[in-house]
Amino acid sequence: MGNIIIRDMEIGDVADIKAAMTDVWGYSDFTKDEEVLSAAVGLDFNQVLHGATFMRIATVDDKVVGVVAGIVKNQTPSYRHYLENGTELAMVIAKKASSMIQKAIYEYLSKQREVYVELLKEAKEDYDGTLEFLLLSEKAQGLGIGKKLYTALMDYFEETRAKSIYLFTDTHSNFGFYEHLGWSRRLEYNAVFKFGPFGLYKMKIMNYLYDIKVGI
């Protein structure tokens, strides 16, 4: 194992984070066109950057291998200056992707937002904070890096006196990691994503809302 560093995000990390998202979460299933893929992942990561009040990056020998981001209510978002131009990203998709690929990308992004809104509404909780994003490259798994990133965020929650925290995850993620750390599954939502002509192709993803109390 090389030299592990946990640090704040820098502008040069954006491309590496997007590459890791593509590898770990299978975004390349949408398209093999690198420009379209980068734009689609950029739109997704923009949602994290827009709200995050805390973010830490894990590097091994100067290579980004993990990211964690969180939000505490009433804290000022701190990473919007790293946002990519959403209009330009959408234009790349409009110009380079087929209509079917465009629909697939926007169906996925919009459906996920709808699912999260519904889960939060059903939870009927006034949470103090959110574990917004946790990503670990496959090569870095099993080295304790995910736990280091997680601990950094939980320390931030304690420092800001955020006591009730929630997160969203799904069947494509390692939700057992959170259960092992004491998170409780509160709700689930079976989302159906429709792709292709007339929604011919369907993908089902079970989404979960977990929560935990901090510093109590």
C-alpha positions, 0 to 999 in steps of 0.5 A: 500500500502506498502513501495514503493522504486524506485532504480537501478537494482541489480543482484538479480532482474533478476529472479523476473523481468523474473517472472513478464514478464511471468505473465504479458505478457503471456509467459507461453502460449508457454510452461508450462516447467519452465526451457524452459520458463525461458530460453525463457524469458531470451533470450527476457530480454537479448535484453533489458539488452544488450542496456539499458543505464538506468534502474530503479526497483520499489519494494513494501516491497522488492518485484519487481513490476515494471521495466523501461529501456531506451536507449540514443544514444551515451551513454554507455550500463550499464547493460550488466554485468547482461546478462545471457549466451545466448548459455546456454539459447538456449541449454536449449530450444534445449534439453528440448523443442519440435521442435514445441515449439522451432520454436514458441519461435524463431518465436516470438523473430525474428519476433518482431525484424523484425517488429521493424526494419521495423517500424523504417525504415518507421519512417525516424527519427533520434531519440535521445532515446528509452523507451525500456521497461516498465513492471508493475505487475498486483497487482501494477497497479493503485498505481501510480508506473508506473508513478513514473518509467516513470517519472524517465526515462523521467528525465534521457532523459532530463538530457542527452538532449535526445529530440526525443524519441520513443517506440514500443508497441502493442495490448497486452499492455496498449498503452493508458497509453502513449497516456494519457501522450502525446505520438503520434502514428506514425506508425503501423504494423500488424504482423502475427506469425505462429506456429505449424506444417506448420504454421497452427496456426496464431496469429496476433498482431498490433504493434505501434511506438509512439514518443514524444518530451522532454524538448521542 
